[in-house]
């Protein structure tokens, strides 16, 4: 199964945020979109990713003053991305190895979706169920 298949079933909408928005604004956007991470975009280019975990760690280090700093100060600037043609299995390996829970999907440098670890798990379970059903049909012949 390919990432394009995952996006076809879940949709390609991606919640993004400007790097200059404050962390307080970030928290509001995370809640509004009901997501755990937002892709940081500046002039249509992916420049980072920021998650609830980044907020929690920042609060532990800086306290409530963190709410007034720009997202750019807490985001992860080294963003691992994938492409629609990549396989779910390869993505699962990268996400596990790098401890990444959200990965933006780029096509020709343009942001076309985002895949979460939950999407990967759901896809793999669906594939296993399909394989099981095919084997059962074959055995029952």
C-alpha positions as CSV (number, residue, x, y, z in Angstrom):
1,X,0.0,0.0,0.0
2,X,1.2,3.5,-0.9
3,X,0.9,6.8,0.9
4,X,-1.4,8.0,-1.9
5,X,-3.8,5.2,-0.9
6,X,-3.8,6.4,2.7
7,X,-4.5,10.0,1.6
8,X,-7.3,8.9,-0.8
9,X,-9.1,7.3,2.2
10,X,-8.4,9.9,4.8
11,X,-8.3,13.1,2.7
12,X,-5.5,15.5,1.9
13,X,-6.4,18.4,4.2
14,X,-3.5,19.7,6.2
15,X,-3.7,22.1,9.1
16,X,-0.8,24.6,8.8
17,X,0.5,27.5,10.9
18,X,2.7,30.5,10.3
19,X,6.0,30.5,12.2
20,X,5.4,34.0,13.6
21,X,2.2,33.0,15.4
22,X,2.5,32.8,19.2
23,X,2.4,29.5,21.0
24,X,-0.9,30.6,22.5
25,X,-2.2,30.9,19.0
26,X,-0.7,27.5,18.2
27,X,-2.6,25.9,21.1
28,X,-5.9,27.4,19.9
29,X,-5.3,26.1,16.4
30,X,-4.4,22.6,17.7
31,X,-7.7,22.6,19.6
32,X,-9.7,24.0,16.7
33,X,-8.5,21.4,14.2
34,X,-8.5,18.6,16.9
35,X,-5.0,17.5,15.9
36,X,-1.7,16.8,17.6
37,X,0.6,18.6,15.2
38,X,0.6,21.4,12.7
39,X,2.9,21.9,9.7
40,X,4.7,25.2,9.9
41,X,4.5,26.9,6.5
42,X,6.1,30.2,5.4
43,X,5.6,31.5,1.8
44,X,4.1,28.1,0.8
45,X,7.2,26.2,1.9
46,X,7.3,23.7,4.8
47,X,9.8,25.2,7.3
48,X,8.9,23.0,10.3
49,X,6.4,21.0,12.3
50,X,5.2,21.7,15.8
51,X,3.3,19.3,18.1
52,X,1.6,19.2,21.5
53,X,4.8,17.6,22.8
54,X,6.8,20.6,21.7
55,X,4.4,22.8,23.7
56,X,4.6,20.6,26.8
57,X,8.4,20.5,26.8
58,X,8.6,24.2,26.2
59,X,6.3,24.9,29.1
60,X,8.4,22.7,31.3
61,X,11.6,24.6,30.4
62,X,10.2,28.2,30.1
63,X,7.0,28.3,32.0
64,X,4.0,30.4,31.1
65,X,6.1,32.9,29.3
66,X,6.3,30.4,26.4
67,X,2.8,31.3,25.4
68,X,4.0,34.7,24.0
69,X,6.9,33.4,21.9
70,X,6.6,32.6,18.2
71,X,6.1,29.1,17.0
72,X,9.4,29.3,15.2
73,X,11.2,29.1,18.6
74,X,9.7,25.7,19.5
75,X,9.1,24.0,16.2
76,X,11.2,21.2,14.8
77,X,12.9,22.7,11.8
78,X,14.4,19.4,10.5
79,X,11.2,17.9,9.0
80,X,11.1,14.4,7.7
81,X,8.7,14.1,4.8
82,X,7.5,11.5,2.4
83,X,6.0,11.3,-1.0
84,X,2.7,9.9,-2.3
85,X,4.5,7.0,-4.0
86,X,6.3,5.8,-0.8
87,X,5.0,2.7,0.8
88,X,3.3,2.5,4.1
89,X,5.8,-0.1,5.3
90,X,8.8,2.2,4.6
91,X,7.1,5.1,6.3
92,X,6.3,2.9,9.3
93,X,10.0,2.1,9.6
94,X,11.1,5.7,9.4
95,X,8.5,6.8,11.9
96,X,9.5,4.1,14.4
97,X,13.2,4.6,14.0
98,X,13.0,8.4,14.2
99,X,10.2,8.5,16.8
100,X,8.0,10.6,14.5
101,X,4.2,10.7,14.9
102,X,3.3,13.0,12.0
103,X,4.9,13.2,8.6
104,X,4.0,15.8,5.9
105,X,3.5,14.4,2.4
106,X,5.1,16.5,-0.4
107,X,4.7,16.1,-4.1
108,X,7.0,18.2,-6.3
109,X,7.9,20.2,-3.2
110,X,4.2,21.1,-2.5
111,X,2.4,20.0,0.6
112,X,-0.3,17.5,-0.4
113,X,-1.2,15.8,2.9
114,X,0.0,14.6,6.3
115,X,0.2,11.0,7.6
116,X,0.1,10.2,11.3
117,X,1.3,7.0,13.0
118,X,-2.4,6.2,13.6
119,X,-3.0,6.4,9.8
120,X,-0.1,3.9,9.3
121,X,-1.4,1.5,12.0
122,X,-4.9,1.7,10.5
123,X,-3.6,1.0,7.0
124,X,-1.5,-2.0,8.2
125,X,-4.4,-3.5,10.1
126,X,-6.6,-3.2,7.0
127,X,-4.0,-4.9,4.9
128,X,-3.7,-7.7,7.4
129,X,-7.5,-8.2,7.5
130,X,-7.5,-8.3,3.7
131,X,-4.7,-10.9,3.6
132,X,-6.5,-13.0,6.2
133,X,-9.8,-12.9,4.2
134,X,-8.0,-13.9,1.0
135,X,-6.3,-16.8,2.7
136,X,-9.5,-17.9,4.3
137,X,-11.2,-17.9,0.9
138,X,-8.4,-19.8,-0.7
139,X,-8.4,-22.4,2.1
140,X,-12.2,-22.8,1.9
141,X,-11.8,-22.9,-1.8
